[in-house]
Amino acid sequence: MSDALETHLRYDALDHKADCKRPAFEIEYRQTTGRRNYPASGHKCTAGQTDEDGYDCDHGNSFSKTVLRVICRSCEQAYRIDGESVSLTSIDLDRLDVDLHPRRTAGLYLYNGPCKNLYNGNPEWVLAAHAENAGHFPVAEQHVAGAIFCGFTKRGAVEWSAVAGLVVDPKQPYNDFFRHSWVRRSADQKFRSLTAAAKWIAEQSAELRAESAETGQQAGA
């Protein structure tokens, strides 16, 4: 799965109860150290046994334990998430590659990926979503219109390439590289601006939707 898709897909919002009047979650967490009641020498872990390469698990007699509680005071919907060896780190939103303010271009919503000095401050990639997405984050599979990637000409000028028409193979798991493919690629056609690349995706998306509608009409005839 490309980074553009990995940033968005398969993140689900926690639901409130249907009659919730003030949907807002409060989040609390607790991290403690858990201990096992048997000697480390007798510990057998399904996560991995010592092998010829010296690999072994790192559990021993103690482990970190994290509990996360998510509660809505209005509808009293609650969730509990717990696990072992869970890391909790305070980081800037940019490091999550999260764009909460996509810009509307060519009828699409454009979500910037990480902006790196390698690309002269331009985003490494941009995910394009159909208008039905309404600017929400994250973007769902059915709303993905395409993706745009930053590159350089032989003379060092910034240029853009694009793909459109996401195809999903439901038989493949979500983290599998072969779950997603693209119907159309700009290939040797490069764009001088992000806007031009977005317009190309919009044009390809319109053609693909028209073809899909025509095929559906012929099948129903």
GIJOVEN-V294485 format. One record per residue. N is the residue number from 1. RES is the residue in one letter. D_FIRST is the distance of its C-alpha to the first C-alpha in whole Angstrom. Layout:
n = (N | N)
res = (RES | RES)
d_first = (D_FIRST | D_FIRST)
//
This chain:
n = (1 | 2 | 3 | 4 | 5 | 6 | 7 | 8 | 9 | 10 | 11 | 12 | 13 | 14 | 15 | 16 | 17 | 18 | 19 | 20 | 21 | 22 | 23 | 24 | 25 | 26 | 27 | 28 | 29 | 30 | 31 | 32 | 33 | 34 | 35 | 36 | 37 | 38 | 39 | 40 | 41 | 42 | 43 | 44 | 45 | 46 | 47 | 48 | 49 | 50 | 51 | 52 | 53 | 54 | 55 | 56 | 57 | 58 | 59 | 60 | 61 | 62 | 63 | 64 | 65 | 66 | 67 | 68 | 69 | 70 | 71 | 72 | 73 | 74 | 75 | 76 | 77 | 78 | 79 | 80 | 81 | 82 | 83 | 84 | 85 | 86 | 87 | 88 | 89 | 90 | 91 | 92 | 93 | 94 | 95 | 96 | 97 | 98 | 99 | 100 | 101 | 102 | 103 | 104 | 105 | 106 | 107 | 108 | 109 | 110 | 111 | 112 | 113 | 114 | 115 | 116 | 117 | 118 | 119 | 120 | 121 | 122 | 123 | 124 | 125 | 126 | 127 | 128 | 129 | 130 | 131 | 132 | 133 | 134 | 135 | 136 | 137 | 138 | 139 | 140 | 141 | 142 | 143 | 144 | 145 | 146 | 147 | 148 | 149 | 150 | 151 | 152 | 153 | 154 | 155 | 156 | 157 | 158 | 159 | 160 | 161 | 162 | 163 | 164 | 165 | 166 | 167 | 168 | 169 | 170 | 171 | 172 | 173 | 174 | 175 | 176 | 177 | 178 | 179 | 180 | 181 | 182 | 183 | 184 | 185 | 186 | 187 | 188 | 189 | 190 | 191 | 192 | 193 | 194 | 195 | 196 | 197 | 198 | 199 | 200 | 201 | 202 | 203 | 204 | 205 | 206 | 207 | 208 | 209 | 210 | 211 | 212 | 213 | 214 | 215 | 216 | 217 | 218 | 219 | 220 | 221)
res = (M | S | D | A | L | E | T | H | L | R | Y | D | A | L | D | H | K | A | D | C | K | R | P | A | F | E | I | E | Y | R | Q | T | T | G | R | R | N | Y | P | A | S | G | H | K | C | T | A | G | Q | T | D | E | D | G | Y | D | C | D | H | G | N | S | F | S | K | T | V | L | R | V | I | C | R | S | C | E | Q | A | Y | R | I | D | G | E | S | V | S | L | T | S | I | D | L | D | R | L | D | V | D | L | H | P | R | R | T | A | G | L | Y | L | Y | N | G | P | C | K | N | L | Y | N | G | N | P | E | W | V | L | A | A | H | A | E | N | A | G | H | F | P | V | A | E | Q | H | V | A | G | A | I | F | C | G | F | T | K | R | G | A | V | E | W | S | A | V | A | G | L | V | V | D | P | K | Q | P | Y | N | D | F | F | R | H | S | W | V | R | R | S | A | D | Q | K | F | R | S | L | T | A | A | A | K | W | I | A | E | Q | S | A | E | L | R | A | E | S | A | E | T | G | Q | Q | A | G | A)
d_first = (0 | 4 | 7 | 8 | 6 | 6 | 10 | 11 | 10 | 12 | 14 | 18 | 21 | 24 | 27 | 30 | 33 | 34 | 37 | 36 | 38 | 36 | 33 | 32 | 30 | 32 | 30 | 32 | 31 | 32 | 32 | 34 | 35 | 35 | 37 | 38 | 41 | 41 | 42 | 38 | 40 | 40 | 36 | 34 | 30 | 28 | 25 | 27 | 30 | 32 | 31 | 32 | 30 | 31 | 28 | 29 | 28 | 29 | 31 | 34 | 37 | 35 | 32 | 30 | 30 | 29 | 29 | 28 | 30 | 29 | 33 | 34 | 37 | 38 | 37 | 37 | 33 | 32 | 29 | 29 | 26 | 27 | 26 | 26 | 25 | 23 | 23 | 24 | 24 | 26 | 24 | 24 | 21 | 20 | 19 | 16 | 15 | 17 | 19 | 21 | 23 | 21 | 24 | 25 | 25 | 26 | 25 | 22 | 21 | 19 | 17 | 17 | 15 | 16 | 20 | 20 | 24 | 22 | 22 | 25 | 24 | 22 | 18 | 15 | 14 | 15 | 13 | 16 | 17 | 20 | 23 | 23 | 21 | 24 | 22 | 21 | 18 | 16 | 15 | 14 | 12 | 16 | 16 | 14 | 16 | 14 | 12 | 15 | 15 | 18 | 20 | 23 | 26 | 28 | 31 | 28 | 28 | 25 | 23 | 20 | 18 | 16 | 14 | 15 | 15 | 12 | 12 | 11 | 12 | 14 | 15 | 11 | 10 | 8 | 6 | 6 | 5 | 8 | 8 | 7 | 9 | 12 | 16 | 17 | 16 | 19 | 19 | 23 | 23 | 23 | 24 | 26 | 25 | 22 | 25 | 25 | 21 | 21 | 24 | 22 | 20 | 22 | 24 | 22 | 21 | 24 | 25 | 22 | 24 | 27 | 26 | 25 | 28 | 30 | 29 | 29 | 33 | 33 | 32 | 34 | 37)
//
